[in-house]
Structures are given as structure tokens and as C-alpha cells.
Amino acid sequence: MSIKKQYLKSKPECKVAFRVAKTDAPNADTIRIVGEFNGWNENVEPMKKLKSGDFTQTLNLETGKVYQFKYLIDGSVWENESEADSTAPTGIVEGEFNSVLDLN
């Protein structure tokens, strides 16, 4: 799993490229990025599955904010991003954490 950030100079946005390697989710058919930036909507557009079996998606997100998110694999398995800026408690289940993306 990986995240690459590209801050835009023309507006307060950051292009965030998310990638989940085939080795991280070898049997996945769909992966969605679900988080504060999309209202935790589990029906958002899925990541694109590449011929290599990796999944990728780029989102334009407002800078100056901190977002919590997770990957939703095949509609039932929640996974964190190993290269996230940090983690934060979900506030729902004790001992469960979300990935944190810091765009400050």
C-alpha cells in the first residue's frame, strides 16, 4: 500500500494517489477508499484494478485538513493504509483505528 501527495500551487488542493498492491489484497475484486472526505460512503467509485492486480485511485482533496479513512475490500473487509501519516481511534470499536491523512 502507498500514498503519494502532490500539492497544487494554483488552488488549495492536493492530488493524493492511493495504491494497493496485489500482494496486500491478493484475492480482492473491489477496493473502495472510504473516509471523512466522502462522508464514509461505502458506495463510492471503486479503485481501478490494473492488469498487474494492483488497485489505484487519485483523489483531489482540500488542503489544510486532516482526514481519517480506510480501505473497504470486497464490501466486507476494512484495512488501514500502512503508509498513512498516522492512525486515530475509530471512536466506534475500542482498540480499532483508522488511517489518517494529514494535508496541513
KANOR-V806862 format. One record per pair of residues at least 12 apart in sequence whose C-alpha atoms are under 7 Angstrom apart, sorted by sequence separation. I is the first residue (numbers start at 1). J is the second residue. D is the distance in whole Angstrom. If there is no record, write none. Layout:
I&J&D + I&J&D
This chain:
4&16&6 + 5&17&6 + 32&44&7 + 87&99&5 + 88&100&7 + 3&16&7 + 4&17&5 + 32&45&7 + 86&99&6 + 87&100&5 + 3&17&6 + 4&18&7 + 32&46&5 + 86&100&5 + 3&18&5 + 31&46&6 + 32&47&6 + 84&99&6 + 85&100&6 + 2&18&6 + 3&19&6 + 30&46&6 + 31&47&6 + 84&100&6 + 85&101&5 + 2&19&5 + 84&101&6 + 85&102&6 + 1&19&5 + 2&20&7 + 80&98&6 + 81&99&6 + 1&20&4 + 80&99&5 + 1&21&6 + 1&24&7 + 70&98&6 + 69&98&6 + 70&99&6 + 37&67&7 + 68&98&6 + 69&99&5 + 22&53&5 + 36&67&6 + 68&99&6 + 69&100&6 + 22&54&5 + 36&68&6 + 68&100&5 + 21&54&4 + 35&68&6 + 36&69&6 + 67&100&6 + 68&101&6 + 20&54&6 + 21&55&6 + 35&69&4 + 66&100&7 + 67&101&5 + 20&55&5 + 34&69&6 + 35&70&6 + 66&101&6 + 67&102&6 + 19&55&6 + 20&56&6 + 33&69&7 + 34&70&6 + 66&102&4 + 19&56&4 + 33&70&6 + 34&71&6 + 65&102&6 + 66&103&6 + 18&56&6 + 19&57&7 + 33&71&5 + 34&72&7 + 65&103&5 + 18&57&5 + 32&71&6 + 33&72&6 + 64&103&5 + 65&104&6 + 17&57&6 + 18&58&6 + 31&71&6 + 32&72&5 + 63&103&5 + 64&104&4 + 17&58&4 + 31&72&6 + 32&73&7 + 63&104&6 + 16&58&5 + 17&59&7 + 31&73&5 + 15&58&6 + 16&59&5 + 30&73&6 + 31&74&6 + 15&59&6 + 16&60&6 + 30&74&5 + 15&60&5 + 28&73&6 + 29&74&6 + 14&60&6 + 15&61&6 + 28&74&6 + 13&60&6 + 14&61&5 + 13&61&5 + 14&62&6 + 13&62&5 + 14&63&6 + 12&62&6 + 13&63&5 + 12&63&5 + 1&81&6 + 3&83&7 + 1&82&6 + 2&83&6 + 1&83&7
